[in-house]
Amino acid sequence: MRFTAQHWRVRKNRKLTSDTRLAQDLGTDGDDAVEFFEKFGQEFGVDLYELNAHWRQHFAPEGSGSLGAMVTIVLCITAGFWLRDAIGILPAWAWGITLIVIVAAIHYRFVSDKTVPVTIGDLVESARLGRWNRPYFGSF
């Protein structure tokens, strides 16, 4: 826990537990996650071959959401102008914001967070065993 807290500069008032999820709770993704696990493997002598083989099940690539989010925002704002012209009632910016909120809610509910969490407890167990200790069945 200390290693994770120091690497991610977690505020002292934030309590890390064995259930703390690296990607979901600490925002560990992309190149930052790669760097973290390289240091973790070296520091604790952990063989991370299995984790690396199943990496995409746990972590998103660097900047994976940025382009998609920008395209979605532009499309929602454009649709806002179309809705203003077709229906009226609200100004284009209000339609755009409404559409962005709807798309974000749908994304959050049905699309996002499909990765398998890696917890601090997983790190502790792997350090204890000297190897990544997570069962994988089939491909993701």
Number of C-alpha atoms within 10 A of each C-alpha: 15 10 14 16 15 11 13 15 11 14 10 9 6 8 10 18 11 13 13 18 19 20 20 17 12 15 13 19 20 16 14 14 20 17 13 16 17 13 15 19 19 11 11 17 15 21 18 18 11 14 19 14 9 13 16 14 17 20 24 19 14 13 11 11 11 10 10 10 13 11 10 16 19 13 14 23 20 15 17 24 19 15 17 17 13 9 9 13 11 14 13 20 16 15 22 24 15 15 19 20 14 13 15 17 13 12 12 12 10 10 10 12 15 12 15 15 18 20 18 19 15 18 23 14 16 20 19 14 14 15 19 20 18 11 7 11 5 4 6 9
